[in-house]
Amino acid sequence: MRGNVVDLAVAVVIGAAFTNIVNSVVEGIINPLVGAFGTQNLDGYTSCLKGPCEGTGDAATGVRILWGSVLGATLQFVITAAVVYFLMVLPMAKYLARLEARRKAKEGAHEVVEVTELEVLKEIRDALLAERAQGGARSIRADGGGQTGDGR
């Protein structure tokens, strides 16, 4: 149980540090790309539900929906999720799949070897039984005065 707690603590610390990286990417790359079509600050995009909507910040009047903030947070989440998936989850899944395939291949090879060894042992047993039966028949014929292979 302690191992899982340590893993979780490491994940939280890495996630917090990773958030700073994603925020920098969004502010340095994504917002300027969005700014090519409008403004770099997505927080400036609003809609007025009940007017008059005048002013900004605490001095604003009216009822506003800050959909630009929601869009910015959504973009940050999507980018974070994509980076985590493609850089952490997908490679780990492929690595675990390779490990499982190797384990199954080893088990399959081990089973084939065991089956092959078993078949070889059965063949040896059958050959020994056949040899004993042939040797026993010859000794009975020779000792019992029976007919031999040369017709006497």
Number of C-alpha atoms within 10 A of each C-alpha: 5 7 8 9 10 11 10 12 12 12 12 12 11 11 14 11 11 15 15 11 13 16 17 12 15 19 16 12 12 17 18 15 14 13 13 9 8 12 14 16 15 19 15 13 16 14 13 14 11 11 10 12 15 13 10 9 7 6 7 12 15 12 14 17 13 15 15 16 16 14 14 18 16 12 15 19 15 12 17 19 12 13 14 14 13 11 11 11 13 12 12 13 11 11 12 12 12 12 12 12 12 12 12 12 12 12 12 12 12 12 12 12 12 12 12 12 12 12 12 12 12 12 12 12 12 12 12 12 12 12 12 12 12 12 11 12 13 16 13 12 13 12 9 10 10 12 11 10 8 5 5 7
